[in-house]
Amino acid sequence: MPAFSATAPGKIILFGEHAVVYGEPAIAVPVFSNQVRVVVTAQVKKKSGEIQIEAPDISLSTTFEKLEIDHPLRAALKVVLGDKDPTETPACSIQISSEIPVSSGLGSSAAISAAIIRAFSAFLGQRLTDEKISDFAYEVEKIHHGTPSGIDNTVIAHQRPVYYQKGNPFQFLTIGKPFSILIANSGKPGHTREAVKHVQDGWLNDPDKYNQIFSRIGEISNNAKELIEEGQPDKLGELMDLNHELLQALVVSSPELDQMVQTAKEAGALGAKLSGGGMGGHMIALVKDDAERIAEKLLLSGATSTGITTVKNRN
């Protein structure tokens, strides 16, 4: 029996983080420079139900039956199994490798879930649609995040840029002209829950001020959507700068992120901002032919790693 493999990209929020919680739109895109890979291999000499899981990136070597009942990896396998008895599943080994750092705003948990669901379902002879994989990954995301927006699993399972506003269906964006985004890791984990709580506290204390900020971020997301679909990505840089200033006003940036934004712009980036919850995590910059030189400058100024992803229509 052959091995079954699947990959899943990471994701970044291009525009709209935090404001999206308060009803404003956001744009997120897949990150193909950072991916998860899962390989499921049949173990014909072992008895049914023996599912060995190897995830060296998180120092995990265990079996399905030994995982805690609410462990995300177990949940990802269980949504595929449905009502089937795990002990009747063909024996297999599941190898998980990830290039996506955890707690960084790049969608690590959703990418791992999506890749596991895609590979394991194929191993069992099921052909799941992207929509079904997204739905299953969303169920697993609830374990990580309680009430997730659904952005991560949608972008990652479909591997397409999306425009999202709470209460409305996801819209897949048509990319008028491909463009490149440089991603730099600040070296400090993001603190999404803390950042979300911090913004909520500020909003409760001064709703008028915060609603104005959210509204301006929403306008930026809408303007960005038009530029992306019209094939004018070079104009996104100014919007990224404005978005970052508004995130600074929400006090969710950090000295490290601000320094990387400044470094990227001084090195020639068309625009830059933090991406995700903030208080650590990643910065993103709109770049052209000078991406490698800008990445080198960022590494010299303290970034722990960089990557470049191209935003384009799915083949």
PEHU-V609224 format. One record per residue. RES is the residue in three letters. PSI is psi in radians with two decimals (NA if undefined). OMEGA is omega as a letter, one per 20 degrees, with the letter a starting at -180 (none if undefined). Layout:
res=RES psi=PSI omega=OMEGA
res=RES psi=PSI omega=OMEGA
//
This chain:
res=MET psi=2.25 omega=a
res=PRO psi=2.88 omega=r
res=ALA psi=2.63 omega=r
res=PHE psi=2.20 omega=a
res=SER psi=2.73 omega=r
res=ALA psi=2.59 omega=r
res=THR psi=2.76 omega=r
res=ALA psi=2.36 omega=r
res=PRO psi=2.94 omega=r
res=GLY psi=-2.91 omega=r
res=LYS psi=2.68 omega=r
res=ILE psi=2.62 omega=r
res=ILE psi=2.06 omega=a
res=LEU psi=-0.75 omega=r
res=PHE psi=2.58 omega=r
res=GLY psi=0.06 omega=a
res=GLU psi=2.62 omega=a
res=HIS psi=-0.88 omega=r
res=ALA psi=-0.50 omega=a
res=VAL psi=-0.50 omega=r
res=VAL psi=-0.45 omega=a
res=TYR psi=0.47 omega=r
res=GLY psi=0.03 omega=r
res=GLU psi=2.76 omega=a
res=PRO psi=2.75 omega=r
res=ALA psi=2.73 omega=r
res=ILE psi=2.28 omega=r
res=ALA psi=2.59 omega=a
res=VAL psi=2.65 omega=r
res=PRO psi=2.68 omega=r
res=VAL psi=1.83 omega=a
res=PHE psi=-0.16 omega=r
res=SER psi=-0.29 omega=r
res=ASN psi=1.99 omega=a
res=GLN psi=2.84 omega=r
res=VAL psi=2.46 omega=r
res=ARG psi=2.33 omega=r
res=VAL psi=2.30 omega=r
res=VAL psi=2.18 omega=r
res=VAL psi=2.13 omega=a
res=THR psi=2.30 omega=r
res=ALA psi=2.49 omega=r
res=GLN psi=1.50 omega=a
res=VAL psi=-0.35 omega=a
res=LYS psi=-0.06 omega=r
res=LYS psi=2.80 omega=a
res=LYS psi=2.74 omega=a
res=SER psi=2.52 omega=r
res=GLY psi=-0.17 omega=r
res=GLU psi=1.84 omega=a
res=ILE psi=1.85 omega=a
res=GLN psi=2.33 omega=a
res=ILE psi=2.18 omega=r
res=GLU psi=2.05 omega=r
res=ALA psi=1.38 omega=a
res=PRO psi=-0.45 omega=a
res=ASP psi=-0.43 omega=r
res=ILE psi=0.35 omega=r
res=SER psi=0.80 omega=a
res=LEU psi=2.21 omega=r
res=SER psi=1.87 omega=a
res=THR psi=-2.99 omega=r
res=THR psi=2.83 omega=r
res=PHE psi=-0.80 omega=a
res=GLU psi=-0.39 omega=a
res=LYS psi=-0.23 omega=r
res=LEU psi=2.52 omega=r
res=GLU psi=2.65 omega=a
res=ILE psi=-0.52 omega=a
res=ASP psi=0.30 omega=r
res=HIS psi=2.34 omega=a
res=PRO psi=-0.64 omega=r
res=LEU psi=-0.71 omega=r
res=ARG psi=-0.72 omega=a
res=ALA psi=-0.67 omega=r
res=ALA psi=-0.68 omega=r
res=LEU psi=-0.65 omega=a
res=LYS psi=-0.62 omega=a
res=VAL psi=-0.50 omega=r
res=VAL psi=-0.72 omega=a
res=LEU psi=-0.58 omega=a
res=GLY psi=-2.18 omega=a
res=ASP psi=0.00 omega=a
res=LYS psi=2.55 omega=r
res=ASP psi=2.07 omega=a
res=PRO psi=-0.50 omega=a
res=THR psi=-0.24 omega=r
res=GLU psi=0.05 omega=r
res=THR psi=2.42 omega=r
res=PRO psi=2.42 omega=r
res=ALA psi=2.47 omega=a
res=CYS psi=2.88 omega=r
res=SER psi=2.50 omega=a
res=ILE psi=2.00 omega=r
res=GLN psi=2.18 omega=a
res=ILE psi=2.14 omega=r
res=SER psi=2.46 omega=a
res=SER psi=2.39 omega=r
res=GLU psi=0.11 omega=a
res=ILE psi=2.02 omega=r
res=PRO psi=2.53 omega=r
res=VAL psi=2.78 omega=r
res=SER psi=0.77 omega=a
res=SER psi=-0.03 omega=a
res=GLY psi=0.17 omega=a
res=LEU psi=0.16 omega=r
res=GLY psi=0.59 omega=a
res=SER psi=-0.84 omega=a
res=SER psi=-0.74 omega=a
res=ALA psi=-0.63 omega=r
res=ALA psi=-0.74 omega=r
res=ILE psi=-0.79 omega=r
res=SER psi=-0.82 omega=a
res=ALA psi=-0.72 omega=a
res=ALA psi=-0.72 omega=r
res=ILE psi=-0.83 omega=a
res=ILE psi=-0.74 omega=a
res=ARG psi=-0.80 omega=a
res=ALA psi=-0.76 omega=a
res=PHE psi=-0.67 omega=r
res=SER psi=-0.67 omega=r
res=ALA psi=-0.71 omega=r
res=PHE psi=-0.64 omega=a
res=LEU psi=0.06 omega=r
res=GLY psi=0.26 omega=r
res=GLN psi=2.43 omega=r
res=ARG psi=1.73 omega=a
res=LEU psi=2.47 omega=r
res=THR psi=2.84 omega=r
res=ASP psi=-0.67 omega=a
res=GLU psi=-0.73 omega=r
res=LYS psi=-0.70 omega=r
res=ILE psi=-0.71 omega=r
res=SER psi=-0.78 omega=r
res=ASP psi=-0.78 omega=r
res=PHE psi=-0.76 omega=r
res=ALA psi=-0.60 omega=r
res=TYR psi=-0.69 omega=r
res=GLU psi=-0.67 omega=r
res=VAL psi=-0.65 omega=a
res=GLU psi=-0.51 omega=r
res=LYS psi=-0.51 omega=r
res=ILE psi=-0.69 omega=a
res=HIS psi=-0.76 omega=a
res=HIS psi=0.03 omega=r
res=GLY psi=-1.37 omega=r
res=THR psi=1.26 omega=a
res=PRO psi=2.75 omega=a
res=SER psi=-0.43 omega=a
res=GLY psi=-0.03 omega=a
res=ILE psi=-0.87 omega=a
res=ASP psi=-0.93 omega=a
res=ASN psi=-0.56 omega=a
res=THR psi=-0.87 omega=r
res=VAL psi=-0.77 omega=a
res=ILE psi=-0.78 omega=a
res=ALA psi=-0.69 omega=a
res=HIS psi=-0.30 omega=a
res=GLN psi=0.77 omega=a
res=ARG psi=2.60 omega=r
res=PRO psi=2.51 omega=r
res=VAL psi=2.68 omega=r
res=TYR psi=2.25 omega=a
res=TYR psi=2.41 omega=r
res=GLN psi=2.27 omega=a
res=LYS psi=2.35 omega=r
res=GLY psi=-0.13 omega=a
res=ASN psi=2.71 omega=r
res=PRO psi=2.68 omega=r
res=PHE psi=2.45 omega=r
res=GLN psi=2.23 omega=r
res=PHE psi=2.30 omega=a
res=LEU psi=2.48 omega=r
res=THR psi=2.15 omega=a
res=ILE psi=1.95 omega=a
res=GLY psi=-0.55 omega=r
res=LYS psi=2.23 omega=a
res=PRO psi=2.61 omega=r
res=PHE psi=2.81 omega=a
res=SER psi=2.41 omega=r
res=ILE psi=2.23 omega=r
res=LEU psi=2.31 omega=a
res=ILE psi=2.25 omega=a
res=ALA psi=2.32 omega=a
res=ASN psi=2.20 omega=a
res=SER psi=-0.28 omega=a
res=GLY psi=-0.13 omega=r
res=LYS psi=2.27 omega=a
res=PRO psi=2.53 omega=r
res=GLY psi=2.78 omega=r
res=HIS psi=1.27 omega=a
res=THR psi=-0.84 omega=a
res=ARG psi=-0.77 omega=r
res=GLU psi=-0.73 omega=a
res=ALA psi=-0.76 omega=r
res=VAL psi=-0.74 omega=r
res=LYS psi=-0.68 omega=r
res=HIS psi=-0.77 omega=r
res=VAL psi=-0.71 omega=r
res=GLN psi=-0.75 omega=r
res=ASP psi=-0.73 omega=r
res=GLY psi=-0.71 omega=r
res=TRP psi=-0.73 omega=r
res=LEU psi=-0.59 omega=a
res=ASN psi=-0.60 omega=a
res=ASP psi=1.27 omega=a
res=PRO psi=-0.64 omega=a
res=ASP psi=-0.82 omega=a
res=LYS psi=-0.83 omega=a
res=TYR psi=-0.64 omega=r
res=ASN psi=-0.60 omega=r
res=GLN psi=-0.72 omega=r
res=ILE psi=-0.80 omega=r
res=PHE psi=-0.74 omega=a
res=SER psi=-0.71 omega=r
res=ARG psi=-0.68 omega=r
res=ILE psi=-0.68 omega=r
res=GLY psi=-0.70 omega=r
res=GLU psi=-0.69 omega=r
res=ILE psi=-0.77 omega=r
res=SER psi=-0.74 omega=r
res=ASN psi=-0.71 omega=r
res=ASN psi=-0.70 omega=a
res=ALA psi=-0.70 omega=r
res=LYS psi=-0.80 omega=a
res=GLU psi=-0.78 omega=a
res=LEU psi=-0.70 omega=a
res=ILE psi=-0.80 omega=a
res=GLU psi=-0.46 omega=r
res=GLU psi=-0.05 omega=r
res=GLY psi=0.64 omega=r
res=GLN psi=1.00 omega=a
res=PRO psi=-0.45 omega=a
res=ASP psi=-0.44 omega=a
res=LYS psi=-0.08 omega=r
res=LEU psi=-0.40 omega=a
res=GLY psi=-0.82 omega=r
res=GLU psi=-0.67 omega=r
res=LEU psi=-0.63 omega=r
res=MET psi=-0.76 omega=r
res=ASP psi=-0.79 omega=a
res=LEU psi=-0.72 omega=r
res=ASN psi=-0.71 omega=a
res=HIS psi=-0.71 omega=r
res=GLU psi=-0.68 omega=r
res=LEU psi=-0.60 omega=r
res=LEU psi=-0.58 omega=r
res=GLN psi=-0.69 omega=r
res=ALA psi=-0.50 omega=r
res=LEU psi=-0.08 omega=r
res=VAL psi=0.82 omega=r
res=VAL psi=0.06 omega=r
res=SER psi=-2.94 omega=r
res=SER psi=2.83 omega=r
res=PRO psi=-0.66 omega=a
res=GLU psi=-0.77 omega=r
res=LEU psi=-0.74 omega=r
res=ASP psi=-0.69 omega=r
res=GLN psi=-0.70 omega=r
res=MET psi=-0.67 omega=r
res=VAL psi=-0.81 omega=a
res=GLN psi=-0.75 omega=a
res=THR psi=-0.79 omega=a
res=ALA psi=-0.76 omega=a
res=LYS psi=-0.70 omega=r
res=GLU psi=-0.49 omega=a
res=ALA psi=-0.10 omega=r
res=GLY psi=0.03 omega=r
res=ALA psi=2.56 omega=a
res=LEU psi=-0.30 omega=r
res=GLY psi=2.80 omega=a
res=ALA psi=2.71 omega=r
res=LYS psi=2.87 omega=r
res=LEU psi=2.81 omega=r
res=SER psi=2.26 omega=r
res=GLY psi=-2.75 omega=a
res=GLY psi=-0.59 omega=a
res=GLY psi=-2.87 omega=a
res=MET psi=0.58 omega=a
res=GLY psi=-3.01 omega=r
res=GLY psi=-2.38 omega=a
res=HIS psi=2.72 omega=r
res=MET psi=2.57 omega=r
res=ILE psi=2.61 omega=a
res=ALA psi=2.47 omega=r
res=LEU psi=2.11 omega=a
res=VAL psi=2.86 omega=r
res=LYS psi=-2.15 omega=a
res=ASP psi=-0.24 omega=a
res=ASP psi=0.41 omega=a
res=ALA psi=-0.77 omega=a
res=GLU psi=-0.66 omega=r
res=ARG psi=-0.71 omega=r
res=ILE psi=-0.71 omega=r
res=ALA psi=-0.71 omega=r
res=GLU psi=-0.72 omega=r
res=LYS psi=-0.70 omega=r
res=LEU psi=-0.72 omega=r
res=LEU psi=-0.67 omega=r
res=LEU psi=-0.47 omega=a
res=SER psi=0.06 omega=r
res=GLY psi=-0.19 omega=r
res=ALA psi=2.44 omega=a
res=THR psi=-0.37 omega=r
res=SER psi=2.77 omega=r
res=THR psi=2.80 omega=r
res=GLY psi=2.74 omega=r
res=ILE psi=2.24 omega=r
res=THR psi=2.54 omega=r
res=THR psi=2.21 omega=r
res=VAL psi=2.03 omega=a
res=LYS psi=3.00 omega=r
res=ASN psi=2.53 omega=r
res=ARG psi=2.38 omega=r
res=ASN psi=NA omega=none
//
